[in-house]
Amino acid sequence: MCTKDDEYDYLFKVVLIGDSGVGKSNLLSRFTRNEFNLESKSTIGVEFATRSIQVDGKTIKAQIWDTAGQERYRAITAAYYRGAVGALLVYDIAKHLTYENVERWLRELRDHADQNIVIMLVGNKSDLRHLRAVLTEEAKAFAERNGLSFIETSALDSTNVDMAFQNILTEIYRIVSQKQIRDPRRRYHPATERRTDRREANDEFGWRAQAVLSNYLPPL
């Protein structure tokens, strides 16, 4: 039996990247389940969850992937980025080293992901303002120099979490919509059937949504 969550017009894969301990898993759980785990442990391998939102009357299903930030899991990089059209690059505002490593993560992302991927820089744990080690203006300037959007969030108290995901998903949708208008022969194919198989859903997305952002549609 299909559930309401299986009905959608577009399926967008978004990845969470950044150092271990910056709060990627709690951003995922806060957005998809409205949960926060203070005792959250480092992710082992890869996890993903989904949530649907409405944009211009269309149902956008976000398939959000979270991966371990530790170096020993870098071997999964290529598979993790495959088909992603959005990325949240996360650092901890209270740990400057996690911000310093943003440049390395950004380089890796651009080496492995589609060249047109939409990227948002996210300063997480904004509730730790008394421990702040990264100035908002500093991170905002970095984002502007590198063509990224920017937001600060707190998975603990929910500040800006929904807004971060809503903004990046809306931006991806706008790009997809504009490409459809400019060249209908290279359209993105919205979901026309309900799917429950995770692998099938990801393969559908990996080929077709990424194809739109690249302005290239492989044979069906």
Residue pairs with C-beta under 8 A, 6 or more apart in sequence:
2 194
2 196
5 50
5 52
5 61
6 194
6 195
6 196
7 59
7 191
7 194
8 52
8 59
8 60
8 61
8 191
9 58
9 59
9 60
9 190
9 191
10 58
10 59
10 60
10 61
10 173
10 176
10 188
10 190
10 191
10 209
11 61
11 63
11 191
11 201
11 204
11 205
11 209
12 60
12 61
12 62
12 63
12 85
12 86
12 169
12 172
12 173
12 205
12 209
13 63
13 64
13 65
13 83
13 84
13 85
13 86
13 202
13 205
13 206
13 209
14 62
14 63
14 64
14 65
14 84
14 85
14 86
14 87
14 88
14 165
14 168
14 169
14 172
15 64
15 65
15 67
15 80
15 81
15 84
15 86
15 87
15 88
15 113
16 24
16 27
16 28
16 64
16 65
16 66
16 67
16 87
16 88
16 90
17 24
17 67
17 69
17 87
17 88
17 89
17 90
17 105
17 108
17 109
18 24
18 69
18 89
18 90
18 91
18 98
18 101
18 102
18 105
18 122
19 69
19 91
19 92
19 95
19 97
19 98
19 101
19 105
20 42
20 43
20 68
20 69
20 70
21 42
21 69
21 92
21 95
21 98
22 69
22 90
22 91
22 92
22 95
22 98
22 124
22 125
23 90
23 92
23 124
23 125
23 155
24 43
24 66
24 67
24 69
24 88
24 90
24 124
25 37
25 40
25 43
25 47
25 66
26 36
26 37
26 40
26 155
26 156
27 88
27 90
27 122
27 124
27 153
27 155
27 161
27 164
28 47
28 49
28 64
28 66
29 35
29 36
29 37
29 40
29 49
29 155
30 36
30 155
30 158
30 161
31 51
31 64
31 161
31 162
31 165
32 49
32 50
32 51
32 64
33 49
34 158
36 155
36 156
38 156
42 68
42 69
42 70
43 66
43 67
43 68
43 69
44 68
45 67
45 68
45 73
45 76
46 65
46 66
46 67
46 68
46 76
46 80
47 65
47 66
47 67
48 63
48 64
48 65
48 66
48 198
49 64
49 66
50 61
50 62
50 63
50 64
51 61
51 62
51 64
51 165
52 59
52 60
52 61
52 62
53 59
53 60
53 62
53 165
53 166
53 169
54 60
55 169
55 170
55 173
56 173
56 177
58 173
58 190
60 169
60 173
61 191
62 165
62 169
63 201
63 202
63 205
64 165
65 80
65 84
67 73
67 76
67 80
77 108
77 112
78 112
81 109
81 112
81 113
82 206
83 202
83 205
83 206
83 207
83 209
83 210
84 113
84 114
84 117
84 210
85 114
85 116
85 117
85 118
85 172
85 209
85 210
85 213
86 117
86 118
86 119
86 120
86 168
86 169
86 171
86 172
87 109
87 113
87 117
87 118
87 119
87 120
88 119
88 120
88 122
88 164
88 165
88 168
89 102
89 105
89 106
89 109
89 119
89 120
89 121
89 122
89 148
90 122
90 124
91 98
91 99
91 101
91 102
91 121
91 122
91 123
91 124
91 134
91 139
92 98
92 99
92 123
92 124
92 125
92 128
93 99
93 123
93 124
93 125
93 126
93 128
93 129
93 132
93 133
93 134
93 152
94 125
94 128
94 131
94 132
94 133
94 134
95 133
96 133
96 134
99 123
99 133
99 134
99 138
99 139
102 121
102 142
106 119
106 146
106 148
109 117
109 119
110 117
114 210
114 213
114 214
115 214
116 175
116 213
116 214
117 213
118 149
118 168
118 171
118 172
118 175
118 213
119 147
119 148
119 149
120 148
120 149
120 150
120 151
120 164
120 167
120 168
121 139
121 142
121 143
121 146
121 148
121 149
121 150
121 151
122 150
122 151
122 152
122 153
122 164
123 134
123 136
123 139
123 150
123 151
123 152
123 153
124 152
124 153
124 154
124 155
125 154
125 155
125 156
126 152
126 153
126 154
126 159
126 160
127 154
127 156
127 157
127 159
136 152
139 150
139 152
140 150
142 148
143 149
143 150
144 150
149 167
149 168
149 171
151 160
151 163
151 164
151 167
152 159
152 160
153 159
153 160
153 161
153 164
154 160
154 161
155 161
172 213
175 212
175 213
176 188
176 209
176 212
176 213
179 186
179 187
179 188
179 212
179 213
179 215
180 186
180 187
180 188
180 212
183 215
186 211
186 212
186 215
186 216
186 217
187 212
187 217
188 208
188 209
188 211
188 212
189 208
189 220
191 204
195 201
195 204
207 218
208 217
211 217
211 218
